[in-house]
């Protein structure tokens, strides 16, 4: 039974280096998969749990809190195309207050629900003109210009 610090390389090409307790990843560790994905952070009972960074093979990166292997709590997602979401997560989805900024500078600042814009948002276009918008399930239902 593994306990303490150690390394594991399995037949699927996965490599883990970090802390073990009762034959499970527990504590801080680094994991690399054959796909090119990698994770560095905390584990609990063999799953990502606590603070950690997951980097996909395509360079998309999430830095933040994990609960039972899912993005949960505060985190920052940087997409391959340069878009960035900073805010709250629940069950692996944007959920709660957050700001989504596209590579071209457009910002959506408001409340997300199950990965979608939902409620009142402050939208700022790439020319820094702001307006208030209301969304329901990612669809805009109202718009009001607020300032230039």
C-alpha positions as a printed Julia matrix, in Angstrom:
148×3 Matrix{Float64}:
   0.0    0.0     0.0
   1.46   3.38   -1.07
   1.82   6.15    1.52
   4.14   9.18    1.53
   5.8   10.62   -1.58
   6.19   8.54   -4.68
   5.98   8.14   -8.45
   3.71   6.09  -10.66
   3.82   5.36  -14.39
   1.04   3.12  -15.66
   0.57   1.15  -18.9
  -1.74   3.89  -20.32
   1.2    6.34  -20.23
  -0.03   8.32  -17.23
   2.68   9.65  -14.92
   2.06  10.84  -11.37
   4.51  12.22   -8.86
   3.34  13.32   -5.45
   1.79  12.4    -2.15
  -0.05   9.16   -1.4
  -2.17   8.0     1.51
  -3.82   4.57    1.77
  -2.83   3.77   -1.85
  -4.59   6.89   -3.23
  -3.38  10.27   -4.41
  -3.84  12.55   -1.39
  -2.12  15.9    -0.99
  -0.03  17.71   -3.59
   0.88  16.03   -6.85
   1.68  16.39  -10.54
  -0.06  14.27  -13.15
   0.65  13.95  -16.89
  -1.48  11.94  -19.27
  -0.51  10.39  -22.59
  -2.94  12.86  -24.27
  -0.66  15.74  -23.22
  -3.04  17.01  -20.52
  -1.45  17.77  -17.16
  -2.52  18.76  -13.66
  -0.54  20.18  -10.77
  -2.26  20.68   -7.45
  -4.08  19.03   -4.61
  -5.76  15.64   -4.6
  -8.16  13.95   -2.24
  -8.98  10.25   -2.57
  -7.48  10.05   -6.09
  -9.34  13.07   -7.57
  -8.42  16.73   -8.05
  -9.62  18.5    -4.92
  -8.48  21.88   -3.59
  -6.3   24.37   -5.47
  -4.74  23.27   -8.73
  -3.92  24.02  -12.36
  -5.1   21.86  -15.25
  -3.54  22.41  -18.67
  -5.04  20.64  -21.66
  -2.89  19.51  -24.58
  -4.38  22.34  -26.7
  -2.99  24.87  -24.13
  -6.38  25.75  -22.57
  -5.72  26.27  -18.84
  -7.82  26.39  -15.68
  -6.3   27.69  -12.43
  -8.45  27.56   -9.36
 -10.46  25.46   -6.98
 -11.55  21.87   -7.56
 -14.1   19.76   -5.69
 -14.31  16.03   -6.38
 -12.58  16.39   -9.75
 -14.68  19.31  -11.0
 -14.05  23.05  -11.29
 -15.83  24.47   -8.24
 -15.4   27.82   -6.49
 -13.19  30.63   -7.78
 -11.13  30.01  -10.9
  -9.63  31.42  -14.08
 -10.08  29.72  -17.45
  -7.83  30.83  -20.31
  -9.06  29.42  -23.6
  -6.9   28.48  -26.57
  -8.36  31.37  -28.61
  -7.28  33.92  -25.95
 -10.67  34.39  -24.26
 -10.55  34.47  -20.44
 -13.22  33.81  -17.8
 -12.53  34.92  -14.21
 -15.14  34.01  -11.65
 -17.14  31.37   -9.88
 -17.68  27.76  -10.92
 -19.97  24.95   -9.83
 -20.02  21.37  -11.11
 -17.49  22.18  -13.86
 -19.53  25.12  -15.25
 -19.35  28.9   -14.96
 -21.81  29.55  -12.16
 -22.13  32.77  -10.14
 -20.4   36.13  -10.53
 -17.84  36.29  -13.29
 -16.25  38.31  -16.09
 -15.79  36.8   -19.54
 -13.36  38.76  -21.72
 -12.92  37.88  -25.37
  -9.57  38.18  -27.12
 -10.81  41.31  -28.96
 -11.64  43.08  -25.66
 -15.41  42.54  -25.32
 -16.41  41.97  -21.67
 -19.46  40.34  -20.14
 -19.58  41.11  -16.41
 -22.45  39.5   -14.5
 -23.99  36.29  -13.23
 -23.59  32.96  -14.98
 -25.88  30.01  -14.43
 -24.95  26.51  -15.57
 -22.36  27.91  -18.0
 -24.65  30.55  -19.54
 -25.17  34.29  -19.1
 -28.28  34.7   -16.96
 -29.45  37.99  -15.43
 -28.16  41.56  -15.65
 -24.75  42.11  -17.24
 -22.51  45.04  -17.89
 -21.35  44.59  -21.48
 -18.33  46.56  -22.71
 -17.47  46.44  -26.39
 -13.96  46.55  -27.82
 -14.22  50.37  -28.09
 -14.92  50.55  -24.33
 -18.58  51.57  -24.77
 -20.68  50.01  -21.98
 -24.3   49.01  -21.82
 -26.51  47.08  -19.43
 -27.95  43.9   -20.85
 -30.24  41.25  -19.51
 -29.78  37.63  -20.54
 -31.81  34.49  -20.07
 -30.05  31.21  -20.81
 -27.33  33.0   -22.83
 -29.86  34.92  -24.98
 -30.01  38.7   -24.74
 -33.53  39.91  -23.85
 -32.91  43.61  -23.09
 -30.29  46.31  -23.76
 -29.72  49.84  -22.4
 -26.75  52.07  -23.31
 -25.06  53.42  -20.18
 -21.92  55.39  -21.13
 -19.29  56.02  -23.8
